[in-house]
């Protein structure tokens, strides 16, 4: 998986993690779905670190620069780190 930039929000029950990545606008949607499934598999394979994935969506489109930014919303257990 490509390295992802991320941010994190904490509260008393869990941490929300918002990693995101950019894909070229010429990348077929099927490739994006493969990436999404790989992220889901990564999270499911690590139940001690991750609670689950809550969302995966296009966040920003930059036609001039030629990319679409996707944001992933996932819950990480307290004390965990938000890195893939």
C-alpha positions in Angstrom: 0.0 0.0 0.0 1.2 3.5 -0.6 2.2 5.6 2.4 -0.8 7.6 3.5 -0.9 11.0 5.2 -3.2 11.1 8.2 -4.8 13.0 11.0 -6.3 11.8 14.2 -9.1 12.9 16.6 -9.3 11.6 20.1 -12.2 11.3 22.5 -12.8 9.2 25.6 -14.0 6.1 23.8 -11.9 5.8 20.6 -9.8 7.6 18.1 -10.9 8.4 14.6 -8.2 8.3 12.0 -8.4 10.1 8.6 -5.7 8.9 6.3 -6.0 10.0 2.7 -4.2 9.5 -0.6 -4.3 10.9 -4.1 -5.0 9.0 -7.2 -4.6 10.2 -10.8 -7.9 11.0 -12.5 -6.9 8.5 -15.2 -6.9 5.6 -12.7 -10.0 3.3 -13.3 -12.5 3.0 -10.5 -11.8 -0.7 -10.3 -8.2 0.0 -9.1 -9.6 2.3 -6.4 -11.9 -0.5 -5.3 -8.9 -2.8 -5.1 -7.1 -0.3 -2.9 -10.2 0.1 -0.7 -10.5 -3.7 -0.2 -6.8 -3.8 0.7 -7.3 -1.2 3.4 -10.3 -3.0 4.7 -8.3 -6.3 4.8 -5.4 -4.6 6.5 -7.7 -3.3 9.3 -9.6 -6.6 9.7 -6.3 -8.5 10.0 -5.3 -6.3 13.0 -8.2 -6.3 15.5 -6.0 -5.4 18.4 -5.0 -2.1 16.7 -8.2 -1.3 14.7 -11.9 -1.2 15.6 -13.0 -0.9 12.0 -13.3 1.2 8.9 -16.3 3.7 8.8 -15.9 5.2 5.4 -14.0 5.6 2.2 -14.9 8.4 -0.2 -13.7 10.9 -2.7 -12.8 14.1 -0.7 -11.4 16.5 -3.3 -11.0 16.7 -7.0 -8.2 18.7 -8.6 -8.7 18.5 -12.4 -5.9 21.1 -13.0 -3.4 19.0 -11.1 -4.9 15.7 -12.3 -5.8 13.9 -9.2 -8.7 12.8 -6.9 -8.1 12.8 -3.2 -9.8 9.9 -1.2 -10.3 10.0 2.5 -10.6 6.9 4.7 -12.4 7.1 8.1 -11.4 4.4 10.5 -11.4 3.8 14.3 -8.2 2.9 16.0 -8.0 1.5 19.6 -6.8 3.8 22.4 -3.1 3.9 22.4 -2.8 2.8 18.8 -1.2 4.7 16.0 -2.9 5.8 12.8 -0.4 4.6 10.3 -0.8 2.0 7.5 
